[in-house]
Amino acid sequence: MNQELIKSLKFKKFKYIKIKDPTFPGMILDAPGQIKPGDVLHMKDGEYLLVGDVNKVLGVCDDCTNYELKDIKEIATLPGF
């Protein structure tokens, strides 16, 4: 991802929450909030991910994931999205 573009974005601290699953008592779910295509995720390991390049649950394919929601440090949205 272009470093100048990254520097121009206004990142906000990302908060992820966990909610109780209404259908299964005792089960806790991650609630991703408003992660959408066009968002740029700054991960705690320093990596930047563009949503649209990864899916909303941070998988890099339909069955695997490299990150979890708790790994997001900051989030920004590209202009025009």
N, C-alpha and C positions, 0 to 999 in steps of 0.2 A: 504494500500500500504506500502511496506517495507520502513522504515525510512532511512536505509543505502542507498538504491537505490535512494531515493529522494535526499539525501545529495550529491550523486555523479553526479547528473544531472546538466547541465549548463542552468539555466533558463534565458530567455530574456524577457524584458518587452513586453507585448502584446499590440498592438494598434489595435483597431477596428475602422473601418471607416463606414460612411454612404454614400450611393450613391443615386442619383436620379433614379427612375425607368423609363427606356426609354419607356415603354409601357403605363404608367399612369402618365401624367404630375402632378407634385406637390406631388407625393408619394415618400417617402424616405425608402430605404431598408438598412438593415445591410449587410455589405460585410465581411464575415468571414475570407477572405484571405486563408491561407493554413493550416487550421486545418484538420488533417488527423489521421487515426488510428495509434497508437504508440506515439501520443503526450500526454504529461502529462500537465494538466492545473492546475496552482496554482490559486485558486479563492481568491477574496478579503476577503472572510470570513474565510480564512485559510484552507479550504478543498482542497484536491488534487483529480482530476478526470482524469481517463485514457480514452482517446478517443478510442473507440472500446467497452468500457463499457457504454458510453453515445454516442448518435448520434451527427452528426456534428452541429446540431442546439441546442445542450445541453439538449435535452429531455431525460427523463428516460424511456419513452415509446413513442409510435407513436403520442399520442395526448396531452402530458403534458410536461412541462418543469420546472425544479427547478431553472435554471440559465439562464441568458441572456449573450450575448457576452460582454456587458459592465461590467460584473461581473468578467472577467478574469483579473488577475493581471500579471501573468507571464506564459510563455509556454516553455516547453522543449520537446525533442524527445528522446525516449528510444533508446539505441544503437541497431543498426541492422535494423532500420526502415527508 
